[in-house]
Amino acid sequence: MFTVLVGAFAPDPGPLAYRAIRLSSSGGVEGVERIIARNDDEAAALTARMANTYGVDLWERGRFLDSFPSLSVRVPGAVA
């Protein structure tokens, strides 16, 4: 019972804050895109479509979720 009450008064962590980090040829950051999604699965599906020539990493605040290589790496013969 006490655990339930403590959880009820815990601060709200706020909305999820997804970011897609576009990678450059040198392995650095080329750019950052805000991803609006309801959950991790939806954010991953949206980010997977964004993979540029060098790939994209998906983060939710400080939590690393997934890395998506370039389309040409995922699908042989595809043009990224």
C-alpha positions, 0 to 999 in steps of 0.5 A, a space after each residue: 500500500 505504501 509503495 502505491 502512495 509513493 508512486 502517486 506523488 512522484 514527480 511527472 517526468 514529462 513528455 517523452 523527448 525523442 531526438 534523431 541524431 544524423 551522423 556525418 562521414 567523420 562519425 560526428 553529428 551532422 544534425 539533430 531532429 526532434 521526433 514526435 512519437 507516443 512511444 519508443 516503437 513509434 519513434 524507432 519506426 519514424 527514425 528508421 526512415 530518416 537514415 541518411 548516407 551515414 546513419 541515424 541514432 535515436 535517443 530519448 533524453 539521455 537514453 540511447 534507443 537504437 542506431 539505424 545504418 544508412 539505407 545502402 547498408 541495410 538494403 544492398 543496391 539501394 541509393 541512400 
